[in-house]
């Protein structure tokens, strides 16, 4: 039997290419989410902070952080060969300010040679691919890598409560429809948009092994990992930015 795909399809170059081209459309309030992560980092823009970007993908969040903090040093970690190469290309202009490691966050060995301590750790739409026990373990590993006043912010998909799940999913698709209309001057039905996203992203397929957890569980795991001031700092439907500080 084949080994489990711990990257949940993110080694597929076609899936990655689709997401890179369409992420600003198919993720509700994508720009707002990534900008908010940078906004929540509590330092002056002139501060030379050290940043750990977990599941960095093609470098979208890292680039926003570097724009906000031009003296920052960012360490990117991602398990996908394709994404790592795209991140290298996207972030090459920042030179030695950026280090990129191909590491699978499903394996605790991802930390080897990463360095630290880091002033902050960030992540965007990546950690939900891990099983729940591994999420908690990863939060503990991140805690250990942070400096004394370090902060962790996770921009993530969270599970919706059953009573309003269908309603929230429909609202999210309407936002995607509006984003497509505004950015591409294209008009499609929600059913057409939903069908394309499912086909291109593999959502709903048996091979899709994401384990999307409720927000309340995520906050509890951060508490258990040792973080203080744990809270959700931004939320829209099934997207949330949550985290905490080390001390």
TAZI-V888852 format. One record per backbone hydrogen bond with DSSP energy under -0.5 kcal/mol. CO is the residue of the C=O (numbers start at 0). NH is the residue of the N-H. Records with the same first field share a line. If there is no record, write none. Layout:
CO=NH  NH
//
This chain:
3=5
4=7
6=9
8=11
10=12
11=15
12=16
13=17
14=18
15=19
16=20
17=21
18=22
21=24  25
22=26
25=27
26=29
28=32
29=33
30=34
31=35
32=36
33=37
34=38
35=39
37=40
39=41
40=42
43=46
44=70
46=48
48=72
49=118  119
50=52  74
51=53  121
52=55  76
53=123
55=58
58=62
59=63
60=64
61=65
62=66
63=67
64=68
68=71
72=50
73=75  98
74=52
75=100
76=54  55
77=102
79=83
80=84
81=85
82=86
83=87
84=88
85=89
86=90
87=91
88=91
90=93
91=94
93=96
94=97
96=73
98=75
100=77  102
102=104
103=106
105=107
106=109
107=110
108=111
110=113
117=146
118=150
119=51
120=152
121=53
122=154
125=128
126=129
127=210
130=134
131=135
132=136
133=137
134=138
135=139
136=140
137=141
138=142
139=143
140=144
141=144  145
142=145
144=116  117
146=149
149=245
150=120
151=243
152=122  154
153=155  241
154=124
155=239
158=214
160=163  164
161=164
163=167
164=168
165=169
166=170
167=171
168=172
169=173
170=174
171=175
172=176
173=177
174=178
175=179
176=180
177=181
178=182
179=183  185
180=184
185=187
188=192
189=193
190=194
191=195
192=196
193=197
194=198
195=199
196=200
197=201
201=204
204=207
206=208
209=211
210=212
212=158
213=217
214=218
215=219
216=220
217=221
218=222
219=223
220=224
221=225  226
222=225
227=244
230=232  242
233=240
235=238
237=157
238=235
239=155  241
240=232  233
241=153
242=230
243=151
244=227
//
